[in-house]
């Protein structure tokens, strides 16, 4: 095996890392820059499967390359917060829809008493 075709044993400096944790979930870390104190700014993602965490890591790497990653401690604007809130409420499952039966209240006495 030549040196060029040998498998990599580790990622280059500043590269992302993906591994299976003791909790059974897959974890990914992406270096997105340097903090104010000089330490590397590494962001974490965690998913159930390796393909899911790989997709999330690649998305974060694209954001880093475009310069769209938020700074640590940077607060969101009202517009951004409302947009995220709106999108997350659409994807959440709704427990009670118009077609599902409603729960009976605990204060309602049983029928026939």
Secondary structure by P-SEA (a helix, b strand, c coil): ccccccccccccccbbbbbbccccbbbbbbbcccccccccbbbbbbcccaaaaaaaaaaaaaaaaacccccccccccaaaaaaaaaaaaaaccccccccbbbbcccccccccc
